[in-house]
Amino acid sequence: MAKQRYAWRGVDRQGQVVTGETHAAGKDEVAVLLREQRIRATHIQRQFSLPIWLQHQTKPRASARDITQFTRQLATLLHAGVPLLQAFGILDRGETNTTLKAIIRELHAHIEGGMALNQALRQHTEFDALYCNLVAVGELAGMLDTMLERLAHHLEKSETLRTTIRSALVYPSAVLGIASIVLVLILVFVVPAFQNIFASFGAELPWLTRWVIALSEGIQRYGLWLMPALLIGTWRLRQLIKQRIHWQRYLHSLLLRIPIAGPLTRHACTARWTRTLATLFAAGVPLTEALEAVQGVTGHLLFQDATQTIQTQLIQGRALSQALESTQGLFPTMVVQMCAIGEESGALDHMLEKTAEHYEREVENTVSRLSTLLEPFIMVVLGVLIGGLVMALYLPIFQLGQVV
């Protein structure tokens, strides 16, 4: 008989609650195995596994906002003197998000079974290496509540930065998306009605009208094939870009040279880089090890390559400010100056945090200015599209009226 996977909970010889999983032919065999280990089973449940590819698609993930909220609540409870297991019990009772509630219960079970918090967190993909490493440092130093406070502050600032950038893209994307749908509906349903009217004129149509009619006929004829082809082509292009690191590096380099998006991207990456490094360095993590964790935090390959170069130079004995100067202007001059001041004064973490706050404000100001400029620009684009379409449809009628 094929063996199945069973989850169990029991009590060991010291009276401690232990949990685990094992493969056996049935519950009776699990109970026998546990008795051999001097464990009295209190609960045995068969686990049903899905294929790995299906597990990744069906298992819900907690959002970054949920993890930030969880971290802040746990830090507050620990700072108030609540024991760790009791804190998880309180969070479990008060949580309404089913996904986060399941994570809290699993973490509670792991910790109750004797696992350290950082090891339990590593069982869930929602908690990245940076998060788990900081928790491990807090546990070793006996300052888990303080470390979670810093983590919560770091995650809140990162979430604010993401929300600021995302909010700048929502409005123009929504307006242009709705405008595109309206234009397609006009081309598919309205233009053919005008085309029948134009056919009765028996006169040559203006070039703009002929172009709109040709576009309408093309959408009606190939529209059902064009949309799937566009979606498949976009998906395939994204797969190719993911597989070719030199393509990604070229696109990331190109993004930094675009007039408005370039400075915004540079400031956002700089803010995220300096804040993460400040959080790690303030937690007592050595600078070279902190740079190892900072490498992928920006999501930008040029910053990742520069971080590796800086780490190598620090190992060779150079100062952080000197290593930043060798990145060919990738980091703004202010970052180099603030790091130099921090190294001389012995307050590098404080200077890095101040730098992060400065560039976070720069991102907010840039996004605010960009939103203000985008509104009239979108109106102009919509006016040109809608006005051109109306002109193309009514220009033959105006010409006919002049002839009559």
C-alpha positions in Angstrom: 0.0 0.0 0.0 1.3 3.4 -1.0 2.4 5.6 1.9 0.5 8.9 2.5 1.6 12.1 4.2 0.2 12.7 7.7 0.4 15.7 10.0 0.4 15.0 13.7 0.5 16.6 17.1 1.4 15.0 20.4 3.0 15.3 23.8 6.6 14.2 24.5 8.1 12.8 27.7 8.7 16.3 29.1 5.1 17.2 28.6 5.9 19.6 25.7 3.5 19.8 22.7 5.3 18.7 19.5 4.1 18.7 15.9 5.4 17.2 12.7 4.7 15.3 9.5 5.5 11.7 8.5 4.8 9.3 5.7 2.9 6.1 6.6 0.4 3.6 5.3 -2.3 4.7 7.7 -3.0 6.5 11.0 -2.3 3.3 13.0 1.2 3.2 11.7 1.7 6.8 12.5 0.6 6.2 16.1 3.1 3.2 16.3 5.9 5.3 15.0 5.2 8.1 17.5 5.0 5.6 20.4 8.5 4.3 19.5 9.7 7.9 19.8 8.0 8.2 23.3 5.4 10.6 21.9 1.7 10.3 22.8 -0.3 11.3 19.7 -3.3 13.7 20.3 -4.2 14.4 16.7 -3.3 12.7 13.3 -4.6 14.1 10.0 -3.9 13.0 6.5 -2.5 15.6 4.2 -3.6 15.8 0.5 -1.0 17.2 -1.8 -1.5 18.9 -5.1 1.0 18.9 -8.0 3.8 21.4 -7.4 2.8 23.6 -10.4 -0.8 23.7 -9.2 0.2 24.5 -5.6 2.0 27.6 -6.8 -1.1 28.7 -8.7 -3.8 27.9 -6.1 -2.1 28.7 -2.8 -3.0 32.3 -1.9 -0.2 34.7 -0.7 -0.4 37.4 1.8 0.2 40.9 0.4 3.0 43.2 1.4 0.5 45.4 3.2 -0.7 42.4 5.3 2.9 41.5 6.2 3.6 45.1 7.3 0.5 45.1 9.4 1.4 41.8 11.0 4.9 43.0 11.8 3.7 46.2 13.4 1.1 44.4 15.6 3.6 41.7 16.7 6.2 44.3 17.5 3.6 46.3 19.6 2.6 43.2 21.5 6.2 42.1 22.2 7.1 45.7 23.2 4.2 45.6 25.7 5.8 42.5 27.4 3.4 39.9 25.9 5.1 36.5 25.5 5.7 35.3 21.9 3.2 32.4 21.8 0.6 34.4 23.6 1.1 37.3 21.1 0.5 34.9 18.2 -2.7 33.7 19.9 -3.9 37.3 20.2 -3.1 37.9 16.5 -4.9 34.8 15.5 -8.1 35.7 17.3 -8.1 39.3 16.0 -7.2 38.5 12.3 -10.0 38.5 9.7 -7.8 37.9 6.6 -8.0 34.1 6.1 -4.6 33.9 4.3 -2.7 35.8 7.0 -4.7 33.9 9.7 -3.4 30.6 8.3 0.1 31.9 8.3 -0.2 33.0 11.9 -1.5 29.6 12.9 1.3 27.8 11.1 3.9 30.0 12.7 2.3 29.5 16.1 2.4 25.7 15.6 6.1 25.8 14.5 7.1 27.9 17.5 5.1 25.8 19.9 7.0 22.8 18.5 10.3 24.3 19.5 11.3 26.1 16.3 12.9 29.6 16.4 10.8 32.4 15.0 13.3 33.1 12.2 13.3 29.4 11.2 9.5 29.4 11.2 9.3 32.5 9.0 11.6 30.9 6.4 8.9 28.3 5.8 6.8 31.0 4.1 7.7 32.8 0.9 6.0 36.0 2.1 9.0 36.7 4.4 12.1 37.4 2.4 15.8 36.8 3.5 16.2 40.3 4.8 13.1 39.9 7.1 14.2 36.5 8.4 17.9 37.6 8.9 16.8 40.7 10.9 14.5 38.5 13.1 17.4 36.1 13.6 19.7 39.0 14.7 17.0 40.2 17.1 16.6 36.7 18.6 20.3 36.2 19.1 20.7 39.7 20.7 17.6 39.3 22.9 16.0 42.4 21.4 13.3 40.9 19.1 10.8 43.6 20.0 13.2 46.4 19.0 14.1 44.6 15.8 10.5 44.0 14.8 9.9 47.7 15.5 12.6 48.6 13.0 11.3 46.1 10.5 7.8 47.5 10.8 9.1 51.0 10.2 11.2 49.8 7.3 8.2 48.0 5.7 5.8 50.9 6.3 8.2 53.3 4.5 8.7 50.8 1.6 4.9 50.4 1.3 4.4 54.1 1.3 7.0 54.4 -1.5 5.4 51.7 -3.6 1.9 53.2 -3.1 3.2 56.7 -4.1 4.6 55.4 -7.4 1.6 53.1 -8.1 -0.9 55.9 -7.5 0.9 58.0 -10.2 0.2 55.3 -12.8 -3.4 54.5 -11.9 -5.2 57.6 -13.1 -3.5 57.9 -16.6 -3.8 54.1 -17.1 -7.5 54.1 -16.3 -8.3 57.1 -18.5 -6.3 55.8 -21.5 -7.8 52.3 -21.1 -11.3 53.6 -21.1 -10.6 55.9 -24.0 -9.1 53.0 -26.0 -12.3 50.9 -25.4 -14.5 53.8 -26.4 -12.4 54.3 -29.6 -12.7 50.6 -30.5 -16.4 50.7 -30.0 -16.8 53.7 -32.2 -14.6 52.1 -34.9 -16.6 48.8 -34.8 -20.2 50.1 -34.5 -20.3 53.8 -35.5 -17.9 54.1 -38.4 -19.7 51.3 -40.5 -23.0 53.3 -40.2 -21.2 56.4 -41.6 -19.5 54.2 -44.3 -22.9 53.3 -45.7 -23.9 57.0 -45.9 -20.6 57.9 -47.6 -21.1 55.1 -50.2 -24.2 56.9 -51.4 -22.3 60.1 -52.0 -20.4 58.7 -55.0 -17.6 61.2 -54.4 -14.0 60.8 -53.3 -13.5 60.9 -49.6 -10.8 62.9 -47.7 -7.7 61.0 -46.8 -8.4 61.2 -43.1 -11.9 59.6 -43.6 -10.4 56.9 -45.8 -7.8 56.1 -43.2 -10.4 55.8 -40.4 -12.6 53.6 -42.6 -9.5 51.3 -43.3 -8.7 51.2 -39.6 -12.4 50.2 -38.8 -12.4 47.5 -41.5 -9.1 46.1 -40.2 -10.4 45.9 -36.6 -13.6 44.2 -37.7 -11.7 41.7 -39.9 -8.7 40.9 -37.7 -9.8 42.2 -34.3 -10.7 38.7 -32.9 -7.2 37.5 -33.9 -5.3 40.6 -33.0 -6.1 40.7 -29.3 -5.0 37.1 -28.5 -2.0 37.5 -30.7 -1.1 40.7 -28.8 -1.5 39.0 -25.5 0.5 35.9 -26.5 3.2 38.1 -28.0 3.4 40.2 -24.9 3.6 37.1 -22.7 6.3 35.6 -24.9 8.3 38.8 -24.9 8.2 38.9 -21.1 9.4 35.3 -21.0 12.3 36.1 -23.3 13.3 39.1 -21.3 13.3 37.1 -18.1 15.5 34.5 -19.7 18.1 37.0 -21.1 19.9 39.0 -18.4 21.6 41.2 -21.0 18.2 42.3 -22.3 17.1 43.2 -18.8 20.3 45.1 -18.1 19.8 47.1 -21.4 16.1 47.9 -20.5 17.1 49.0 -17.0 19.8 51.2 -18.3 17.4 52.7 -20.9 14.9 53.4 -18.2 17.4 55.6 -16.3 17.9 57.7 -19.4 14.2 58.5 -20.0 13.7 62.2 -19.1 11.0 61.9 -16.4 11.0 58.2 -15.6 14.8 58.1 -15.2 15.2 60.5 -12.2 12.1 59.0 -10.6 13.5 55.5 -10.9 16.9 56.6 -9.7 15.5 58.4 -6.6 13.1 55.5 -5.8 16.0 52.9 -6.0 18.3 55.1 -4.0 15.7 55.6 -1.3 15.0 51.9 -1.0 18.7 51.0 -1.1 19.7 53.5 1.6 16.8 52.7 3.9 17.4 49.0 3.8 21.2 49.4 4.4 20.4 51.8 7.3 18.0 49.3 8.9 20.5 46.4 8.6 23.5 48.5 9.8 21.5 49.9 12.8 20.6 46.3 13.7 24.3 45.5 14.1 24.8 43.6 10.8 28.3 44.2 9.5 28.4 46.5 6.4 29.7 43.8 4.0 27.0 41.4 5.1 24.4 44.1 4.9 25.4 44.8 1.3 24.9 41.2 0.5 21.2 41.5 1.6 20.7 44.8 -0.1 21.7 43.6 -3.6 18.3 42.6 -4.8 16.2 45.0 -2.8 15.8 47.7 -5.5 14.8 45.3 -8.3 17.2 47.1 -10.7 20.1 45.3 -12.2 22.4 48.3 -12.4 22.0 49.0 -8.7 22.5 45.3 -8.0 25.7 45.2 -10.0 26.9 48.4 -8.3 26.2 46.9 -4.9 28.3 43.9 -5.7 31.1 46.2 -6.8 30.8 48.3 -3.6 30.9 45.1 -1.5 34.1 43.9 -3.2 35.8 47.3 -2.6 34.8 47.3 1.1 36.3 43.9 1.5 39.5 45.3 0.0 39.6 48.0 2.6 38.0 51.0 0.9 35.4 53.3 2.6 31.8 53.2 1.6 31.8 56.7 0.3 34.9 56.0 -1.8 33.2 52.8 -3.2 30.0 54.8 -4.0 32.1 57.3 -6.0 33.3 54.5 -8.3 29.8 53.6 -9.5 30.0 56.0 -12.4 27.4 58.4 -11.2 24.7 55.8 -10.5 24.2 57.1 -7.0 23.6 60.8 -6.6 26.3 63.0 -5.2 24.4 63.6 -2.0 24.5 59.9 -1.1 28.3 60.0 -1.3 28.6 63.1 0.8 26.1 61.9 3.4 28.0 58.5 3.7 31.3 60.4 4.0 29.9 62.5 6.9 28.4 59.4 8.5 31.7 57.5 8.4 33.6 60.5 9.9 31.1 61.1 12.6 30.4 57.4 13.4 26.7 57.8 12.6 26.5 56.1 9.3 23.1 54.5 10.0 21.6 57.8 10.9 23.0 59.5 7.8 21.7 56.7 5.6 18.2 57.0 7.1 18.2 60.8 6.5 19.3 60.2 2.9 16.4 57.7 2.5 13.9 60.2 3.9 15.2 62.9 1.5 14.9 60.8 -1.6 11.5 59.5 -0.5 10.3 63.1 -0.3 11.9 63.6 -3.8 9.9 60.7 -5.1 6.6 62.1 -3.6 7.3 65.6 -5.0 8.2 64.2 -8.5 5.0 62.0 -8.5 2.9 65.0 -7.5 4.4 67.2 -10.2 4.0 64.3 -12.7 0.4 63.9 -11.8 -0.2 67.6 -12.3 1.4 67.5 -15.7 -0.2 64.3 -16.9 -3.8 65.6 -16.5 -3.6 68.3 -19.3 -1.4 66.0 -21.4 -4.0 63.3 -21.3 -6.7 65.8 -22.1 -4.8 66.9 -25.2 -4.2 63.3 -26.3 -7.9 62.5 -25.9 -8.9 65.7 -27.6 -6.7 64.9 -30.6 -8.0 61.3 -30.9 -11.7 62.1 -30.4 -11.5 65.3 -32.4 -9.7 63.6 -35.3 -12.2 60.8 -35.3 -15.2 63.2 -35.3 -13.5 65.4 -38.0 -12.9 62.3 -40.2 -16.6 61.2 -40.0 -18.2 64.7 -40.6 -15.7 66.2 -43.0 -17.4 64.5 -46.1 -20.8 65.7 -44.9 -19.5 69.3 -44.6 -17.9 69.0 -48.1 -21.2 67.7 -49.6 -23.1 70.6 -48.0 -20.7 73.1 -49.6 -21.2 71.5 -53.0 -25.0 71.6 -52.7 
